[in-house]
Amino acid sequence: MSGTFEELISSPTPVVIDFTAAWCVPCKKITPILSQLVDELDEEISVIKIDVDKNPALRKKYNITAVPTLIAFKNGKQKWRHTGMITLVKAKQAIRGIL
């Protein structure tokens, strides 16, 4: 994907930003859950990983104090936020609520 962060999150299709870090063990465990979420919702969402250590400005802007933090945007507005591990069922319920 190309474009600015603002262009990415302004999509009418929900975009889930996975704020992560290379050293974060739960972040690695949440990756397959997010992949399955994209598979099950079949192109209705996209997921983008952002490393907080490489993007300190975004970490500060969105007040990311712990990882993993998931934030779903639609049309440029934050619609949902979750910090920590999450089950596929709960993630799907949350995302379906904003589709």
C-alpha positions in Angstrom: 0.0 0.0 0.0 1.2 3.5 -0.8 0.1 6.9 0.3 0.1 8.8 3.5 -1.3 7.4 6.8 -4.2 9.8 6.5 -5.0 8.6 3.0 -4.9 5.0 4.2 -7.3 5.6 7.1 -9.7 7.7 5.1 -11.0 4.7 3.1 -14.7 3.9 3.2 -13.6 0.3 3.8 -12.6 -0.2 7.4 -8.8 -0.2 8.0 -7.5 -1.9 11.1 -4.1 -0.6 12.2 -2.1 -3.1 14.2 0.3 -1.0 16.3 3.0 -3.5 17.0 6.7 -3.9 17.9 9.4 -6.5 16.9 10.1 -7.4 20.5 6.4 -7.9 21.5 5.5 -11.6 22.0 1.6 -11.0 22.1 2.0 -9.0 18.8 3.3 -12.1 17.1 0.4 -14.2 18.5 -2.2 -11.7 17.3 -1.0 -11.8 13.7 -2.7 -15.1 12.7 -5.9 -13.9 14.4 -5.8 -10.8 12.2 -5.1 -12.8 9.1 -8.0 -15.1 9.8 -10.2 -12.0 10.4 -9.3 -10.6 6.9 -10.0 -14.1 5.4 -13.4 -14.4 7.1 -14.5 -10.9 6.3 -13.4 -11.4 2.7 -12.0 -8.0 1.6 -14.4 -6.0 3.7 -11.5 -4.8 5.8 -7.7 -4.3 5.5 -5.1 -4.7 8.2 -1.9 -2.7 8.3 0.9 -3.3 10.7 2.8 -0.3 12.1 5.9 -0.7 14.2 5.7 1.8 17.0 9.5 1.9 17.4 9.8 3.0 13.8 6.9 5.4 13.8 7.2 7.4 17.1 5.0 10.3 15.7 2.1 8.0 15.1 2.6 6.3 18.5 2.4 9.7 20.1 -0.5 11.0 18.0 -2.7 8.0 18.8 -1.4 7.7 22.4 -0.2 4.1 22.0 1.1 3.2 25.5 1.0 -0.6 25.0 1.2 -3.1 22.2 -0.5 -4.7 20.5 -3.1 -1.9 20.1 -5.6 -2.3 17.3 -7.4 0.8 16.0 -10.1 0.6 13.3 -10.7 3.6 11.1 -13.4 4.2 8.6 -13.6 7.4 6.5 -10.8 8.8 8.5 -12.5 8.5 11.9 -11.5 6.1 14.7 -14.4 3.7 15.1 -12.9 1.1 17.5 -9.8 0.6 19.7 -8.5 -2.4 21.6 -5.2 -2.9 23.5 -3.9 -6.4 24.2 -4.8 -9.8 23.0 -8.2 -10.4 21.5 -10.1 -13.5 20.2 -11.1 -13.8 16.6 -14.8 -13.9 17.7 -14.5 -10.5 19.6 -12.5 -8.9 16.9 -15.1 -10.0 14.3 -18.0 -8.7 16.4 -16.2 -5.3 16.8 -15.4 -5.0 13.1 -18.8 -6.1 11.9 -20.3 -3.4 14.0 -18.6 -0.7 11.9 -18.9 -2.3 8.4 
